[in-house]
Amino acid sequence: MGKCENFYGKYEKFTESCFEKLGQFISKHPKLIMSICIIANLLCLIGFVNISTEDDVEILYTPSESQAYQDRTFLQDLYPDPTTANFESYQLLTFGRYVDVLILSKNKGNIMSQQYVDEINHVDRFIQDSILLYETDGSTLKYSDLCALGPTGCHILGGVVLGTAFQNQFVLNNLTYPFFNSESISPLFGKTQSQNGYMTFTIGVKLRYYLRQNTSKSESWEKSFLNQISNLKTNITDIAYSNSNSLGTELNKATTNDIKYFSLTFTLMMTYACLASASSWLKCNNVANRMNLGFAGVITPILGIGSALGFVSGIGVKFTSIVGVMPFLIIGIGIDDMFLLMSGMAEALHTTDIKEKMEIMLKSSGISITITSFTDLLAFGIGATSAFVSIRNFCIYTGVAVIFCYINQLFFLSPAICLNEKRTLAGRHYMLCCLKLEAENDKKQKNPCMSGKIPTERIDVESFLEKYPKTIAIKILSLLAGKISICILFLAYIAASIYGAVHLKQGLLLYNLVSESSYFHTYSTWDNDYFTTEPVIAMCIKDVQTYSLETTQSRISSIINRAKLDQGIDGSFEINWLNAYKQSPMYDNTSEVNFVNGVQTFLTNSPRFSNDIIFDSTKTKILSSKFYVKSLNIKSTEDQGSLMKRLREISDNAHPSCIFYTPAFIFFEQFVQILPSTLQTVGIALAVMLVVTFLFMPKPLVVCIVALTLVSIIIGIFGFMYYWDLTLSSITMIHLVMSVGFSVDFSVHICHAFLVSRCETDMIGKALDKAGGPVFNAALSSLLGIFMLAFSESYIFQSFGKVMFLVIFFGLLHAAFFLPLLLHGVLSCGNSKNKVDPDTSLEDNKDYNVSVRDRRNNSESYEFFTLDNSKCKSEDSKDKAESNESSEDSKDKAESEQSLEDKKNNVESNESLNDSKDKAESNKALEDKKK
């Protein structure tokens, strides 16, 4: 372990040396470096000329290259577009082009009467005759000009409802259910009740008007439908509507509308940063005030956001609606880094050398912001490998933004801090930099707004937002009642988190993606609440078979029957061309050629099956064919995913080779893959974060503590998502991935502060004094930023805000209360055996001869990261030596019975050292007698 520590010690010194040299360079050329940084950011904006967007929900929120995608590609290569002739809706390999209308009674009462039938017919006539597409040549196109062509004309899903025979039986309450003339009608009616095989009650009907897919005019007619459907007036019914592009269009619109909250967030963050970075308003120190750095601290991530958007767009990565939450994230990261750098500069107030100030700041804080940026970058880098395009693109944009934000912290904000320190040392006003103020005189102050003094200690530059939060935390942690309360709160938190995580649901309700004021939200809510979900599922024979053989027919029937026995499949429904052919007079199985010839003749009389059979070029073999079953009403996403998996198990063990497919399987894939994908991605990110933590703090116990903290925070996020009505989906998975990077930031800062302060008498107080300010302000500024998302109408923004609140709030609770209590207990156990006797003389501790310069070089080395607390004594001795060399004019205070910490601050002169030696000799003689 010694060799390992020696290696890491050298590595740490090398890293510190690099940051020191960077600090030296920045101190010499701050204006030039800032100018180059700004120009580089502006050049990246050129990439905006190549920006392109992706709003296809299927592409964004379903896993790419999934089994359903592969099955669809196979079928599309074999089967032609069915909408051009003999079309049946279940033959589609995609959802197709369509417009939907839901017609419900206003009072949600029974519609089985003539007046409702008349209103349904009125809606149908309006859609078919009054929705017009106006061509550039002045002509107009109606639905009948672009409709999908079935065996008897335009195919409308629910068209049976418009038939005279059906309506007569419907009004007479004599309608068979769930089948009418062998056609399934259960998916067409809302909130249906039946008795003895007859419908007795329903509140509404669904009609879907399919369009041909071989012309772009169909898409144009869909748009005309949306523009003109508002002209439809109804008396006793309400309608909801959508088209095949509604989800993507409305999702993009909702996200675009909420971009306005970015400007409000920017304003709030700017205000908070300025308040938090300003010195105490009561002191009116216009020299020490750092408000101007608050402006620079917010501008820094803004530059990074613009550069990242331009650069990533320039290399061809498509912008997606979910990338719109990235600015809220990056501003939070940037503000966090700003507070760390400013805290590092506060450690250098004892010197007036700008070069030394920059060295100290970047030596301490440079490593901290490197850790946080590196961990965030790794988290998003891992997320960029996701099978979900939305997650992949988001992580690419955000990861690049993290890089640019980090670069800007070093080469924009750091030079700004350097210039601010030069202004401070010159005694100039923080706003009117050209105005040099005279030294502050407390007794003769006439104009507080034009006075100030050069700061010499941390308290001179800290604002109330930096002082009071950490003071409150220290007070709570110092009380026994506070410690007991924290332990009880932690146990309750863990219990609630585990319960919520166990009951967390999977899946994404698509209507949640759009604004509640959107027409599509109304349509989707009605569809989900009132109508059933019963997709027709194709069973496709993949390769050439000898269909004339009884064994082949028996095997096919066996596959279909096994599927119909599944708990999620309707056993009474089946569409089977082979059975229909066998019952026809054209059936001939004397040979395969005769069988195929008979099939072709059969199709002329039963054209509805013509899109289900593919012949070879010679028309003597059947290359592939499809059969159909139908699911029961399955609303649960878990049930939908499970059904797909069970059918695939049947097909995997079937002979002949086959596949089960329906367009809905594309979306069912996310229900199957989201949980393992999330656990895998989060698990890998967690492991990588721990490796990074070990690289910077190579102590197993520290890594274990950080690991426990991360696991606790992640379990809390999973659990409280359940209480907040969030589900595990491709959208929330993004937030969970980034939570790993964010959670480790606060933990690392606190662990580092405790290790540095573990030899102090007041360990908790000293540790939180070092890291508490940046941690509290970073958390509070981020919470303030995401507060604006509470007013968003977009599910993407709302879910992001909720999960980010959980991440930051739980991260802050762990960093401010749970983790300090744990670290204090662990480190105190070691320190109790290695405390330095306050009465021990300086002469007894030979380590006091260590020079101040050596102590400073070693204070940040990896010796601090060892948990061997026996080194505390030598560190205390070094502190005493530093006190001896730091001053020559102090009074005789070494004789008093003070604590070790008081001695470090008060033993300042050679005269007091001589006096203390005299007393030490007496103490030593007494100790020798005792021994």
Secondary structure, DSSP 8 states (H G I E B T S, - for coil): -HHHHHHHHHHHHHHHHHHHHHHHHHHH-HHHHHHHHHHHHHHHGGGGGG--B---HHHHHSBTT-HHHHHHHHHHHHS--GGGSS--GGG-SS--EEEEEEEEETTS----SHHHHHHHHHHHHIIIII--EE-TTS-EE-HHHHB-EETTEE-EETGGGGSHHHHHHHHTT--BSSEETTEE-GGGEES-EEETTEEEE-SEEEEEEEE-SS-THHHHHHHHHHHHGGG---SSEEEEEEETTHHHHHHHHHHHHTTHHHHHHHHHHHHHHHHHHS--TTTT-TTT--HHHHHHHHHHHHHHHHHHHHHHHHTT--B-GGGGGHHHHHHHHHHHHHHHHHHHHHTTTT---HHHHHHHHHHHHHHHHHHHHHHHHHHHHHHTT-SBHHHHHHHHHHHHHHHHHHHHIIIIIHHHHHHHHHHHHTTB-SSSTT-B--B--STT-S-GGG-B----SGGGT--HHHHHHHHHHHHHHHSHHHHHHHHHHHHHHHHHHHHHHHH--B---GGGGS-TTSHHHHHHHHHHHHS----EEEEEE-S---TTSHHHHHHHHHHHHHHHTSTTB-TT--B-HHHHHHTSTT---SSHHHHHHHHHHHHHH-GGGGGGEEE-TTSSSEEEEEEEEEB-----HHHHHHHHHHHHHHHHT-SS-EEEE-TTHHHHHHHHHHHHHHHHHHHHHHHHHHHHHHHHS--HHHHHHHHHHHHHHHHHHHHHHHHTT--BSHHHHHHHHHHHHHHHHHHHHHHHHHHHHTTSSSHHHHHHHHHHHHHHHHHHHHHHHHHGGGG---HHHHHHHHHHHHHHHHHHHIIIIIHHHHHHHHHHHHHTTS---TT--TTT-GGGGS-HHHHHHHHTSGGGG---TTHHHHHHHHHHHHHHHH-S---S-TTS---HHHHHHH---HHHHHHHHHHHHHHHHHHHHH-
